[in-house]
Amino acid sequence: MGFTGVMYEGSFHVERKEAFIFELRRRLSAIFLACVCFSRRMSLTRMKQNRDFAAIASD
């Protein structure tokens, strides 16, 4: 009886740990994607500004 209780406790702990790792990876990938999108948008904005600046300079 006590042995199965220990086994159940151990497997439950492992499942909780896996769920925690899965959640952590999901959040990290979401943050990473947000950073990538943000940096892309910033570089696109910078390119657009440079193009506008070049157009002004050529005038």
N, C-alpha and C positions, 0 to 999 in steps of 0.2 A: 504494500500500500504506500509506504513512505517512498519507496524507490520510484514508482510511477509518478508520484507527486514531484519528485526532484526532476525527473525526465521532462515532465510537462513544463515545469518552471524554466528549465534550460531552453527548451524549444521556443517557448513564449518569448524569452529574452532575445533569442536570435532573431525571431520574426520582427520584434520591435526594433532591433538594431538595423535590420535590412530595410524596414520601412523608413527609418530615420535617414539612412544613407541615400535611399531612393529620393526622398523629399529634398535632401540637401543637394543632390545632383540636379534635380529638377529646378530648384531655385537658382543654383549657380549657372545653369545653362540659360535660364531666363534673363539673368543679370548680364551674362555674356552677350546674348542676342541684343539686349537693349543698348549695351555699349557699342556694339558693332553698328547698329542702325544709327545711333547718335553720331558716331565718328564719320559715317558715310554721309549723313546729312550735312555735317559741318564741312566736310571736304567739298561736297557739291556746292554749298553756299559760297565757300571760298573761291571755287572755280568760277562761279557766276560773277562774283565781285571782281575777280581779276579780268574777266572778259569785259565787264562794264568799264573797268578802269582803262583797259586797252583801247576800247572804243572811244572813250573820252580823250585819251592821250593822242590817238590818231587824228582826231579833229583838230 
